Amino acid sequence: SHCASNIQGFLEFKNAIKLIKTWLHQRELNKGFGCFSGFIASMLLHHLLTINKINKIMSSFQIVRNFFQFIATSDWKTRGIGTNNESILKEFHEHHEVVFVDAGGRINFCAGMPSLLYDLVRHEAETSLTALDSHRDGFNVVFMSPAPFVRKFDYIINIHIYDIYVHSSVCKLKVLKQSTVTIDRKLADTGGQYITSLIASMSDAIVRGLGHRVDLCGVRTHSYKQWPIMENPPTWYQSSTGLSFGLNLNQDFAFDQLEKGPSADSAEATKFRDFWGEVSELRRFKDGSVCESVLWGVEGREVPTHVCKHVLLRHCGIPTSALSFSTNQIEELITLPRKVLITPPGDEVVTTATRSYNELARTLRDLKTLPLTITNVQGVSPILRNTEVYPTPPFETSRVVRTIMVDGVKREIPVPGDLCPAFTKSIQVQCSLEGSGSWPQDPHALRRLKAAFHIAIVDELKPLYRCVTSQSHIDLIKDGFVFRISMVYPREVVVLQTHRTKDGMVKVRDTKESIELEKNIVKLPQLSSLLQGVHQRFHSFGRCCRVTKRWINSMLLSGHINDEVVDLLCSFIYLSPSPYNTPGSAQVGFLRFLHFVSTFDFNSTPVVVDFNDELTNDDVNHIHAYFHANRASLPPISIMNNKDRRASPWSTSGPSKIILRRMKDLARISLEKMESQISGGDKDINFKTILKPSLSAYDVIIRLKPQWIPRRFESEKYKPVKRKKSISSNICSDCLPVVNFDPMQLYVNDLKASFSELAMFFYDINGGCMVGVLWKPTAFQPKPFNASSSSCILQDDGNVVPDVPSIVEDFKILGDGVVDSIDLISNKWKI
């Protein structure tokens, strides 16, 4: 009644409470035992009104802002609030982790709140306050954007309460900090809720064990279903939701395998040994010091989970069987099974390829016989920024069956009737030459001059590497990687734009050829450098891009979305993470990507990727204004960045509106599947189920022969096929492999060139063995007969309609030797 009388007629106060309750709900802070409920928020607002932190002339927005600021700047764990009586606060602090008492000093509103949950509330208040002050769309970010627990943390530890009940005879409570509270008192305070009594000790063990490895720890407490009043309540191990701890990793220290402790002769050494137990040992370091230390003999990214397993078992008696972790399971999607193909892990391949590229770049810059100096060498392939789904491993010539001689160099060729050679993707390298007034101004002459430079470069490199040249590029193999080198003259774009009219006037205008060339030799190197910078800042960025591309391809959307579009969208997730922190693992980055794609309004809002924090609020406003003024001429997904503020060159070719709608639906379904596994605390998380596309949407399925799929190793369904005995034993240790040879891609390109007016084609470039065909809605509308009306049926009215059996036969003819079978799924094509 006292609270009601104080806010009588204070409408903005009530609106502020609604906003705050919405904020709590969006962040799931008002769920579970000891949560920060709407009641606590209301009592806190009343307390702020009492101490004059807010007043009745403030707007609801000002009240909410002061609410966030008060939470972010106060610490209820060390100095409680609610009363000025220090003795009362001190007594409450002896029994509770978080203290917020009523005005009379009788009730602690936060009596059951875990300290980690309070830390999470403070963190969310601080980030929300920052978003309101600095973000262009701060209100939507803070109040309209959901930030659930599973998308908030890099690693999640799920505690299976029933398994603890099974092992409760060995569980113990050992509070790490000084406290007079016993297990019996804890159980009495929580009504016999054993798991609730353990939360404080589990939190302390995890926080102390991980230390500087994490920036933030949070907890999502368990809850119980409602029960009829005439029945017994559920026991402590019959919770409806589990107990989970979330970890936001410190990327600089999280994966350190060595935990260095205090000096062996210091007072802290005993405490260190008591905490870590048998895993602690004395070690001598390079500086001569002898210290207690713990060495975790596991791969770096597994260290945080092993730390948690050890400290929870040692100090809380929680067995490993009662724990499950959501960490990097999504990366199984980009891990090739070793039983199929013995290759190094993707990150190791990238490291080796980057080292080879850097050595080659130095060699190219040092060439002395060229008439013009090479001023810049730029690698533009995804492998060099660690965003290639499956980086091509170094080529091993032991697989070669047949070779031919090209310009004195042996080259591998496919053998009819044998397995298609494994896919070898070239690494694109662009070399810029210094300016000169002698460059011709005719496009054809320019191409011939660049071809002459290719020949001169090959002549100088032949003593060092195996290489061959063509008019447009040089293919060179180094350390098993094939580099495709091309000469770049930046003013060639201007040459292509220059047009002379019949009157002799010279005009400069964009052409289709000049736009494409500018994108490849000007914008692509810029974008590659920016993406490489993002990868260096955020270690998980590359793996997130790879997982995302693998998912897109598995949904049979290959060819509809460029690699650069995916890289830019993932960059947006990392560079504009609000309302979250920056992702620290590929898994949480991918979850946020799925949510972003499934909910973002691409039709009315551009995606603005701010590399290096260069864009001001005015710049962003100008980009949005230009977008709205020119929306009709921009692609369905418009991605602007520092270098492209008025265009979206990477998404002009796709995705189309139909593909974007399809991708949004697939993202929503995949997100639901993944989050249900994580939230449910499944012990055996298996995300490979999201790679299974539904074929019910397609009208025709073209099945290809697996032996002619060069990326067959990348498919989850791949089964090794016995290689036929070769008719030739011409195996050479010094030859170039087949480069960029993919019969499936070539076949799909032929289908698109011949039947793009009738159908859309869907396939998985990463080892898929089928092509889905979807007839276009207008494909079977009767049309007047003309000379190009092939594979059609003439109707009585003189119009023609496509003849599907003939078209299907054409599919077979185009893919002769590659197509295995064709299935007609639907009959909607029948007139």
Residue pairs with C-beta under 8 A, 6 or more apart in sequence:
2 103
3 42
3 43
3 46
6 46
6 49
6 50
7 13
7 14
7 46
7 49
10 56
12 56
12 58
12 59
12 60
12 63
13 45
13 49
13 54
13 56
13 60
13 63
15 60
16 45
16 60
16 63
16 64
16 67
17 38
17 41
17 42
17 45
19 60
19 64
19 143
20 38
20 41
20 45
20 64
20 67
21 30
21 38
21 41
22 143
23 64
23 124
23 128
23 142
23 143
24 30
24 36
24 37
24 38
24 41
26 143
26 144
26 145
26 146
26 147
26 579
27 124
27 146
27 147
27 148
27 152
27 579
28 147
28 148
28 149
28 220
29 35
29 36
29 117
29 120
29 121
29 124
30 36
30 37
30 38
31 220
31 221
31 223
31 241
32 220
32 221
32 222
32 223
32 241
33 112
33 193
33 196
33 221
33 222
33 223
34 110
34 112
34 113
34 114
34 117
34 196
34 199
34 221
35 113
35 117
35 221
36 113
36 117
36 118
36 121
39 109
40 100
40 109
40 110
41 67
43 100
43 102
43 109
44 67
44 70
44 71
44 100
45 54
45 63
45 67
47 81
47 82
47 100
48 54
48 66
48 67
48 70
49 55
50 103
53 66
53 70
54 62
54 63
54 66
54 67
58 66
65 129
65 132
67 125
68 125
68 126
68 128
68 129
68 132
69 125
69 129
71 121
71 122
71 125
72 122
72 125
72 126
72 129
74 81
75 122
76 98
76 99
76 100
76 110
76 118
77 97
77 98
77 99
77 115
77 118
78 93
79 89
80 89
80 92
80 93
80 98
80 99
80 100
80 101
80 108
81 99
81 100
81 101
82 89
82 99
82 100
82 101
82 102
82 103
82 105
82 109
83 89
83 101
83 102
83 103
83 104
83 105
85 105
88 101
88 105
89 99
89 101
92 99
92 101
92 108
93 99
94 180
95 181
95 189
96 108
96 110
96 111
97 113
97 114
97 115
97 118
97 200
98 110
98 113
98 114
98 115
98 118
99 108
99 110
100 108
100 109
100 110
101 107
101 108
101 109
102 109
110 118
112 190
112 196
114 199
114 200
114 203
114 219
114 221
115 200
115 203
116 203
116 207
116 217
116 218
116 219
116 245
117 218
117 219
117 221
119 216
119 217
119 218
120 216
120 218
120 219
123 216
123 218
124 147
127 578
127 579
127 581
128 142
128 579
131 138
131 141
131 142
131 578
131 579
132 138
132 139
132 142
135 141
135 578
136 617
136 620
136 621
141 578
141 579
142 579
145 578
145 579
147 579
147 580
148 675
149 156
149 218
149 220
149 244
149 246
149 679
150 156
150 326
150 591
150 675
150 678
150 679
151 580
151 588
151 591
151 592
151 595
151 675
152 218
152 246
152 248
152 580
152 581
152 588
153 216
153 218
153 246
153 247
153 248
153 588
154 247
154 248
154 249
154 327
154 583
154 584
154 585
154 587
154 588
155 246
155 247
155 249
155 304
155 305
155 325
155 326
155 327
155 585
156 244
156 245
156 246
156 247
156 325
156 326
156 327
156 678
157 206
157 244
157 245
157 246
157 247
157 305
157 308
157 323
157 324
157 325
158 242
158 243
158 244
158 323
158 324
158 325
158 326
158 681
159 195
159 202
159 242
159 243
159 244
159 245
159 318
159 322
159 323
160 242
160 321
160 322
160 323
160 324
160 681
160 683
161 195
161 222
161 236
161 237
161 239
161 242
161 243
161 322
162 237
162 238
163 319
163 321
163 322
164 171
164 194
164 195
164 198
164 237
164 318
164 319
164 322
165 194
165 236
165 237
167 317
167 319
167 321
167 322
168 194
170 317
170 319
171 194
171 198
171 316
171 317
171 318
172 183
172 316
172 317
173 183
173 186
173 197
173 198
173 201
173 316
174 201
174 315
174 316
175 181
175 200
175 201
175 204
176 201
176 204
176 205
176 208
176 275
176 315
177 204
183 197
186 197
186 200
187 193
187 194
187 197
189 197
190 196
190 197
192 236
193 236
194 236
194 237
195 222
195 236
195 237
195 239
195 243
196 222
196 236
198 316
198 318
199 219
199 221
199 243
201 315
201 316
202 245
202 312
202 316
202 318
203 217
203 219
203 245
204 315
205 311
205 312
205 314
205 315
205 316
206 217
206 245
206 247
206 308
206 311
206 312
207 217
208 275
208 311
209 275
209 307
209 308
209 310
209 311
210 217
210 247
210 304
210 307
210 308
212 250
212 253
213 249
213 250
213 253
213 254
213 256
213 303
213 304
213 307
214 247
214 248
214 249
214 250
214 254
214 304
215 248
215 249
215 250
215 581
216 246
216 247
216 248
216 581
217 245
217 246
217 247
217 248
218 245
218 246
218 248
219 243
219 244
219 245
219 246
220 241
220 243
220 244
220 245
220 246
221 243
222 239
222 240
222 241
222 242
222 243
223 239
223 240
223 241
224 233
224 234
224 238
224 239
224 240
225 234
225 240
227 233
227 234
242 681
244 681
245 308
247 304
248 581
248 584
249 304
249 584
249 585
251 538
251 539
251 584
254 303
254 304
254 584
255 300
255 301
255 303
255 304
256 300
256 303
257 295
257 296
257 297
257 298
257 300
257 303
258 293
258 294
258 295
258 296
259 276
259 293
259 294
259 295
259 296
260 285
260 291
260 293
261 268
261 269
261 272
261 276
261 280
261 291
261 292
261 293
261 294
262 268
262 269
262 272
262 291
262 292
263 269
263 289
263 290
263 291
263 292
264 282
264 290
264 291
264 292
269 292
272 280
272 292
273 280
273 292
275 311
275 315
276 292
276 294
276 310
276 314
277 310
277 314
279 294
279 310
280 292
280 293
280 294
281 292
281 293
281 294
281 295
282 290
282 291
282 292
282 293
283 290
283 291
283 292
283 293
283 295
284 290
285 291
296 302
296 303
296 306
296 307
298 306
301 327
301 328
302 327
304 327
305 325
305 327
308 323
308 325
309 320
309 323
312 318
312 323
313 319
313 320
324 681
324 682
324 683
324 685
326 587
326 678
326 685
327 585
327 587
328 585
328 586
328 587
329 587
329 685
329 686
329 687
330 547
330 586
330 587
330 590
330 674
330 687
331 543
331 547
331 586
331 587
332 687
332 688
333 547
333 550
333 551
333 554
333 687
333 688
333 691
334 346
334 389
334 390
334 543
334 546
334 547
334 550
335 345
335 346
336 343
336 390
336 713
336 714
340 713
340 718
340 720
341 422
341 713
343 349
343 393
344 352
344 393
346 386
346 388
346 390
346 391
346 543
346 546
347 386
347 542
347 543
349 383
349 391
349 392
349 393
349 394
350 383
350 384
350 386
350 388
350 391
350 542
352 394
352 479
352 481
353 383
353 384
353 391
353 427
353 481
354 384
355 479
356 478
356 479
356 481
356 483
357 379
357 384
357 427
357 429
357 481
357 483
359 478
360 377
360 429
360 476
360 478
360 483
361 377
361 379
361 429
363 461
363 464
364 374
364 377
364 429
364 431
364 457
364 485
365 374
365 377
367 374
367 457
367 460
367 461
368 460
369 456
369 459
369 460
370 433
370 453
370 456
370 457
370 460
371 456
372 433
372 434
372 436
372 453
373 433
373 434
374 431
374 432
374 433
374 434
375 432
375 433
375 434
376 431
376 432
377 429
377 430
377 431
377 432
378 429
378 430
378 432
378 525
378 528
378 529
379 427
379 428
379 429
379 430
379 528
380 428
380 429
380 430
380 524
380 525
380 528
381 388
381 425
381 426
381 427
381 428
382 388
382 545
382 563
382 567
383 391
383 392
383 425
383 427
384 427
384 528
384 532
385 528
385 531
385 532
385 535
385 542
385 567
386 535
386 541
386 542
386 543
386 545
386 546
387 531
387 535
387 542
387 545
387 546
387 549
387 563
387 566
387 567
388 425
388 546
389 546
389 549
389 550
389 553
389 714
389 766
390 711
390 714
390 766
392 423
392 424
392 425
392 481
393 480
394 479
394 480
394 481
395 424
395 477
395 480
395 481
395 482
395 737
396 480
397 731
397 732
397 733
397 734
397 735
397 737
398 731
399 421
399 422
400 412
400 730
400 731
400 732
400 735
400 737
401 412
401 415
401 418
401 726
401 728
401 730
401 731
402 412
402 413
402 415
402 726
402 728
402 730
403 410
403 411
403 412
403 413
403 730
403 732
403 735
404 410
404 411
404 413
405 411
406 468
406 736
407 468
407 469
409 466
409 467
409 468
409 735
409 736
410 732
410 734
410 735
410 736
411 468
411 735
411 736
411 737
411 738
412 421
412 735
412 736
412 737
412 738
413 738
414 420
414 421
414 738
414 741
415 726
415 727
415 728
417 724
418 707
418 723
418 724
418 726
419 707
419 721
419 723
419 724
420 707
420 708
420 709
420 710
420 712
420 741
420 743
421 710
421 737
421 738
421 741
422 710
422 711
422 713
423 710
423 711
423 741
423 742
424 482
424 737
424 738
424 739
424 740
424 741
425 482
425 739
425 740
426 475
426 482
426 483
426 484
426 739
426 740
427 481
427 482
427 483
427 484
428 484
428 486
429 483
429 484
429 485
429 486
430 485
430 486
430 488
430 521
430 525
431 485
431 486
431 487
431 488
432 488
432 489
432 490
433 453
433 487
433 488
433 489
435 491
439 446
439 449
439 489
439 491
440 446
440 449
441 495
441 498
442 495
443 492
443 495
443 496
446 489
446 492
446 495
447 471
447 472
448 471
450 471
450 472
450 486
450 487
450 489
451 469
451 470
451 471
451 472
453 487
454 469
454 470
454 471
454 473
454 474
454 485
454 486
454 487
455 469
457 469
457 474
457 485
458 467
458 468
458 469
458 474
461 467
461 474
461 476
465 476
465 477
465 478
466 476
466 477
466 734
466 735
466 736
467 474
467 475
467 476
467 477
468 474
468 475
468 736
469 475
472 486
473 484
473 485
473 486
474 484
474 485
474 486
475 482
475 483
475 484
475 736
475 739
476 482
476 483
476 484
476 485
477 483
477 736
477 737
482 736
482 737
482 739
484 739
488 521
490 521
490 522
492 517
492 521
493 514
493 517
493 518
493 521
493 522
494 508
496 511
496 513
496 514
496 517
497 508
497 509
497 510
497 511
497 514
498 506
498 507
498 508
499 506
499 507
499 508
499 509
499 511
500 506
500 507
501 507
515 649
519 649
519 650
523 643
523 644
523 649
524 564
526 643
527 564
527 567
527 568
527 643
527 650
530 571
530 611
530 612
530 641
530 642
530 643
531 567
531 571
533 611
533 612
534 541
534 571
534 574
534 575
534 611
535 541
535 542
537 574
538 574
538 582
538 583
540 583
540 584
540 585
540 586
540 589
541 570
541 571
541 574
541 589
543 586
544 570
544 573
544 574
544 583
544 586
544 589
544 590
544 593
545 566
545 567
545 570
546 586
547 586
547 587
547 590
548 566
548 569
548 570
548 590
548 593
549 563
549 566
550 691
550 766
551 590
551 670
551 690
551 691
552 558
552 561
552 566
552 663
553 764
553 765
553 766
553 768
554 690
554 691
554 692
554 693
554 764
554 766
554 768
555 662
555 663
555 666
555 693
555 764
556 693
556 762
556 763
556 764
556 768
556 772
557 655
557 659
557 662
557 663
557 762
558 762
558 763
558 764
558 765
558 766
558 768
559 654
559 745
559 748
559 761
559 763
559 765
560 654
560 655
560 656
560 659
560 762
561 654
561 655
561 659
561 663
562 650
562 651
562 653
562 654
564 650
565 637
565 639
565 650
565 651
565 654
565 655
568 607
568 609
568 639
568 641
568 650
569 593
569 596
569 597
569 607
569 639
570 589
570 593
571 609
571 611
572 596
572 607
572 608
572 609
572 639
573 583
573 589
573 592
573 593
573 596
574 582
574 583
574 589
575 609
575 610
575 611
576 608
576 609
576 610
577 583
577 592
580 592
583 589
583 592
591 671
591 674
591 675
593 667
594 667
594 668
594 670
594 671
594 674
595 667
595 671
597 663
597 664
597 667
598 664
598 665
598 667
598 668
598 671
600 607
602 636
602 637
602 638
602 660
603 631
603 636
604 631
605 624
605 627
606 623
606 624
606 627
606 634
606 638
606 639
606 640
606 648
607 637
607 638
607 639
607 640
608 615
608 620
608 623
608 624
608 640
608 641
609 639
609 640
609 641
609 642
610 620
610 641
610 642
611 641
611 642
612 642
614 642
615 623
615 642
619 645
622 645
623 640
623 645
623 646
626 645
626 646
627 634
627 638
627 640
634 648
635 648
635 651
635 652
635 654
636 651
636 655
636 656
636 657
636 660
637 648
637 651
637 655
637 660
638 648
638 651
639 648
639 650
639 651
640 646
640 647
640 648
655 663
658 760
670 690
673 689
673 690
674 687
674 690
677 685
677 686
677 687
678 685
688 716
691 716
693 764
695 701
695 770
695 772
695 825
696 825
697 772
697 774
698 762
698 772
698 773
698 774
698 825
698 826
699 759
699 773
699 774
699 775
699 824
699 825
699 826
699 828
699 829
700 759
700 772
700 773
700 808
700 811
700 822
700 823
700 824
700 825
701 770
701 771
701 772
701 773
701 822
701 823
701 825
702 770
702 771
702 772
702 773
702 811
702 815
702 819
702 822
703 769
703 770
703 819
703 820
703 821
703 822
703 823
704 744
704 747
704 769
704 770
704 771
704 815
704 818
704 819
704 820
705 769
705 817
705 818
705 819
705 820
706 712
706 718
706 721
706 769
707 721
708 743
708 744
708 817
708 818
709 715
709 743
709 744
709 767
709 768
709 769
710 741
710 742
710 743
710 744
711 742
711 744
711 765
711 766
711 767
712 718
712 767
712 769
713 767
714 766
714 767
715 764
715 766
715 767
715 768
715 769
716 767
717 767
717 769
718 767
742 765
743 818
744 763
744 765
744 768
744 771
744 818
745 765
747 771
747 814
747 815
747 818
747 819
748 761
748 763
748 771
750 814
750 815
751 759
751 761
751 771
751 811
751 814
752 761
754 810
754 814
755 761
755 807
755 810
757 776
757 779
758 775
758 776
758 779
758 802
758 807
759 773
759 774
759 775
759 776
759 779
760 773
760 774
760 776
761 771
761 772
761 773
761 774
762 771
762 772
762 773
762 774
763 770
763 771
763 772
764 770
773 811
775 828
775 829
779 802
779 829
780 801
780 802
780 829
780 831
781 801
782 795
782 797
782 799
782 800
782 801
783 789
783 799
783 800
783 801
784 798
784 799
784 800
785 792
785 794
785 798
785 799
785 800
789 800
791 802
791 803
791 806
791 807
791 810
792 800
792 801
792 802
792 803
793 800
793 801
793 802
793 803
794 800
795 801
801 831
802 829
804 824
804 829
808 822
808 824
811 819
811 822
812 819
812 822
